[in-house]
Amino acid sequence: AATVIGHLKACRAAWPELRVFVSDVTEHWATILLTGPRCRDVLGRLAPDLYLGARAFPFMTVQDAAVAGVPGRVARIGFTGELSFEILVPWSRGMAVWQAALEAGAAFGVTPLGLGAMEVLRAEKGFILPVQDTDSDTTPHDLGYARLVDMGKGDFVGRAALERVVGKSGTGTGRRELVGLLTEDPRVVLPEGAALTAERVAEFPVLVAVPVLGHVTSSCYSPTLGRSIALALLADGRARTGEKIHAPLGPRTVTAVVAEPVFFDPEGRRRDG
């Protein structure tokens, strides 16, 4: 959101004659995320007039609704991979709706969700965090999102840069691609930023020329899977699926297997409950 607002302000500075004014109203709203398999039950108590079925309220849609008696909006979105709803109400009523959500969800075992838990949930699903899991050179093709880019539809913002990187066919070689990593020892959590090599490095500091093929971008321990998981940008990563890769870490080297970047619920069934 901050990037969008910054872009709009830059446009206003570049073309003052347009007499367009940009006002950031983000802080006017309080946002409460309800996520998990029972969130429909909780929201049903908070907004009884809102029909929450998957067909009536599909993913990536928004509806106006009164939540705990407060006029607002409900969005069927989330960043956890679970069935989720985001409740948006005027900020002055945010705490009242928060308390109402805790009371409505008490019978279903509702509990506050921290950023640490969200980080684990999104990593299990292979959801990327821009900047953390990407850099200025990363393309949709590198992330496995080539299907979202129609190179045959004519011009679009970023097309020229994309063509220079991946070619007009939309494919490239030697690119650092998003992959998953599973350490041989499931208890070992790779540090984010760790360099990845095809050869096992015995000495530290590294005294020989060993090509660095990529780095770990996100890493955590998954209680759901009972092991560590990691995301990485790796040269020709998808073609290396199933191969071993090494992370030199001080006096030791950790070995991991290249895997798909979605570790849990790859079919996405939990998103719709």
N, C-alpha and C positions, 0 to 999 in steps of 0.2 A: 504494500500500500504506500509506503513512504517513497518508493521509487516512482510510482505513478504520480503522486502529488508533486514530486520534484520535477518530473518531466512536464507536467502541466504548467508549473510555475516558470520553467525555462521557456516554454512556448509563449507565455504571456510577456516575458521580458523581450523575446525576439520580435514579437508582433504586437506592440502596444496599441497600434491603430485599430485592432480588432475589438477593442473595448470589451474584452472578456475578463471576468474576475473569477479567481479560483479560491474557494473557501474549504479548508479541510475540516470536515465535521466528524472525523473519526472519534474524537474524544467526547462527542455528544452522546455516544452510544456505549452501553455496557453489553458485552458478549459473554454468554454462558454456554459452554459445550456440554451436551448430554451425549454420552457415548457408551456403547455396550449392548448386549442382547436384550436387556429389559428397558432400554430407554424409551421405547414406545409406550410402555405401561406408565412410566413416570410422567412423560409429557402428556399422556392422555388425561391424567389427573389435573395437570396444570392448565391445559387448554382443551376442555371437553368438547368444544364446538369444532375442533380441527380434526378432520379425518386423516389418519396417519398411515393408511395402507400403502404398500409399495407402489401400486399402480396409480392411486389418487395423488400420492406425494412422492414422485420419483426422485432419484438422486440428481443433484445439481439443480434443484428448483427452490423457489422461495415463495412463501405465502404470508400475507398479513394475518395476524391473529392476536387475540387477547390472551396473555400468558399470566396466570395468577391474577387476573383482572386488570393487567397492565397492557395497554395497546402497544403492539410491537410487530416484529417480523420473526419468522422461523425459517431457517435455511436447512435444507437436507444435504449438508456437506460435513466434512470432517477430515482429519489428517491421521486417524488411527487405524483405518482399515476395517473398523467395526461399524455397525449401524450407528449413525450419529445424527444429531440435530443441533444446530447453533441457534440460540435464542438471542435476539437483539431487542433491547428495550432502552428507553431513555436512561442515561447514566444515573440520574437522581433516584431512579427506582430499581437500580441494579441489585443493591443489597437485599431489598425486600423480595425480589424474585429469586435470588440465590437462596435465601432462607426458606422460601416456599418450596423450592426444588429439593432441598435437603429433607424437608418434612414429607413431601410427596413420595420421595424415594426411599424413605426409611424402611418401609415394608419390603423393599426389594434389595436391601443391602447397599444402597448408594453410598459412595465415599468420594471425597474430593480427589481430583486427578492432578498430579504435578507434572511439570515439564519433563522431569526425568522419565516418568512412566510413558509419556507421549513419545519421547525420543526412542524408547525401546520398541513401542508399538509400530511406529512409522518405519523403523529400520527392519523389523520383521517382514514388513510388506514391501520393502524396497522402495519406499517413497523417498525421493531426493529432497535435500535442502539446498536450494540455489546458493552458490558461493562455497558452502561446505563440501558438497558433492559434485560441484562443477567448478570450472574456471572460465576465463574469458575466451578460451579456445574450444570449449565443449559445445558440440552440436546436438540437436535432437537425435541424429543417427548414432552418435556415440552412446547415448543413453538408452537406445533401443526403441526410440519413439519415431522412427522414420515413417511409420504409417500415418503419422499426424501431419506430415509435410507433403503437400501436393506440388511437386516440381513442375507439373504440366499446366498449372492454372494461370500462368502469366506472372507478372511482377508482383513482389510483396516485400515488405520491410525485411532486410537481411538476406535477400535472395543472392545478391552478388557475392557477399562474403561466404555464404553457404556453398555456392558453386565452386569458389576457389579452393575450398577445403575438401569437399567430398566428390566433386565432379558433377557434371550435369545429370548423370544417371542416379545420383543420390547415394552412391556407395564410395567407400574409401578403404585404404589399406594402411596398416601401421598406426592407426588412430588409437588413442587411449579410450577404452570403452568401459562402461559401468558393468561391474561383475560383483558377485558375492564371494566371500572367503569363509571357509570353515577350517579352523586350526585343527591340526592333528590331535592335540591335547585340548579337549573341549572346555577345560577350565581356564585356559589362557586367553585373555582378552588382548587383542592387538592394540597398541596405542595408535590413535588417529595421527596421520601424518607420516607413519612409518614407510620407509622406502621398500620397494619390492624388486627382487632380482630372480632371474631364472636359475642362477647358480647359488649353491650354499656357500656363504662366506665364513671362513674359519677364523680369520684374524680380525681384531678390532684395535685401533682404527683400521678401516679397509685400506690395505696397502697395494692392492692390485686393481686394475681397471675392470670393474664389473658393471656392465650396463644396468642402469636403473630403468625398469619397465613401467613403473607407476608408483602409486602410493595409496595408503588406506585413507579413506575419506570419512567414514563413520564406523564406529565399533562399540559393541556393548555386550553384556551378558543377557541372554534371553531366558527368563524363568519359564516361559511357555515351552520352549524347545529344550530346556535343560542344558544349554551349552552356549558358548560364545558365538557371535556372528559378526560379520564386517562387510562393508561395502568398499569398493576400491575402483579407481580408474587405472586400467591396465592395458598396455599396448596389445592390440589384437586380442582383447580379453575374451570375447565370446568364443573365438576359435580355440582358446586354451581351456575351455570348460573340462573339468576332470583332471587337469594337470596339477602338479605340485608347484608352488611358488614359495619364495623364502623372504623373510623380513629380518635383516640384520639388526639386532637390538643390543648394543653394547657388547658385553662378553658372550652373549648367546645369540642364536638364530632360531626364529620360530618358523616352522613349516606349516603351510596351509594348502588346502585344495581349492581350486577355482570352481565356483558353483554359480547357479542362477542367482540373480539379485533379489528374488522374491523367496523368502524362506518359509512363509506361513500363509495358508489359504491362497494358493496361487490362482484359484478359480474366482476369487473375489466373492464367494457366497455370503460371507459374514457381513458384507457391506449393506445388504438388504434385509438382514435379520432372518 
